[in-house]
Amino acid sequence: MSSTDRQNRLLLAEDWKRIYQTYKNAEFKSYDFNTIRRTLITYLRQNYPEDFNDYIESSEYLALIDMIAFLSQNIAFRIDLNARENYLELAERRESILRLARLLSYNATRNQAANGILKIDAISTTEDLLDSNNLNLSNQSV
């Protein structure tokens, strides 16, 4: 193995740790409806000032921007939920936790109730007990 290849592999491991920390600490608070809408309008004002200059609330273009902001907020929320399921300490769904455990070579098994065979040779009681022929079996060994 060449030293360059070895160095790249070492740097890749460090990058993985940095990326993991970045995603672990990621918060999607800036992906709410109002922030996305404001960002889209600012982007249009800066990049297309002559083509798009109708900022009246009843404009059909602003209705499209509102729809895009709403969809973006929903997608960001779903991405946040799914990203949290990829970390063992943040996962909430059972299948995500089991998948992450299998990734660590841990095979989780369910607890099983004990089972066995029981053979009763004889039984006796002092209570009144009637069999199918209406005979009293109290104080008798059956």
N, C-alpha and C positions, 0 to 999 in steps of 0.2 A: 504494500500500500504506500502510495507516495505521501510525502509530508503535506502537500497541498490538499489532497483528498482527506487526509486525517484532520487537518485544520478546519476544513469545511464541515466535517461531521461534528466536531466539537462546537463550532459556532452555531450549528443547527440546533444542538441541544440547548444552548443558552437562549437562542431565539424562541424556542418552544416554551421555555419557562417564562420569558417576558410576555409572550402572547397569551399564555395561560393567565398570568396575573392581570393583563389588560382586560381580558374578557370577564374574568372573575369580578373585577371592580367596575365593570361597565354598568352605567345607569342610563336608562332611556327616558329620563325626565324631560329632555329637550324635544322629544318627539310627540308633544301634545298638539292638538288641533290648531290652537292659536299661534304657536311658534312656527309650525310648518306653513301655515297660511301666510304669516308675516314674512317668512323667509322666501316663499315663492313670489310674493308681490315685490319684495326688494330685489330679487334676482331679475324679474321682468323689467323693473324700472332701471336697473343698471345696464342690462345687456340689450334691451329692446325698447329704448325710450321713444322712438318715433313710430314703431309698429304697434305698440300697445300702450295707449295713454288714457284708456277709459276705465277709471277706478270708481265708478258709481256703484253703490251696493246692489242695484237692480240689474246690473250688466250680466249678460249670459256668460261672459268670460270669467267674472268673479264667481259665478255659480260653478263653473268647471274647476276653478281653483279650490273652492270649498270642497267639492267632491274629491279632488285629488288629495287635499289635506286630510279629509276624513278617512279615506282609504289608507293613506300613509300612516296615520295614527293607529289604525287597526292592525296593519301589517307589522308595525314596530312593536305593538303589544304582543302579538303572536310570536314574533322572533325572540322577544325577551323571555316569554314563557318557555319556549323550546330551548333557548340557550341555557337557561338555568337548570334544565333537566340533564345537561351534560356534565354537571359537577356533582360529585357525591354528596357534598355537604349542603347543596341547595336543592337537590332533587326531591320531589314530593310524590311522584307516581311510582307505584311498586315496580312496574316493568322497567322503568328507567334505572332504578336502584339495582335490580337484578342484572340488567344489561351491563352496568358499570362494574358490578362485582365479578361478572364473567370475564370482563376485560382484564381484571386483575387476577385471573385464574382461580377465582373462588367460586365453587359450585354450591350455591345455597340449596338446601333441601328442606322440605316441609317436615314438621314433626308428625309422626305417625302414631296413632293410638295402638296400644298393645292388643294383641289378639292371640288366641290359643284355643285349645279344646279342653272341655271340662266334662268329666264322666262322673255321675253321681251313682254310687252303688246302693245306698239306702238312705231313707229319710223318715223321720218320725216327728210328730207334733202332738201337743196337748190340746190344741184348738180343734173345734169341730171342722172337719174337712170331709166333703162328700165327693165321691167319685162319680163317673158317668152313669153308674147303675144305682145311684142314690144310697150307697153304703157309706156309713160313717167310718173314717179311717183314723180317728183320733186314738192316740196311744198305741198305734200299730206301726211296725217297721214296714215300710213299703220298698 
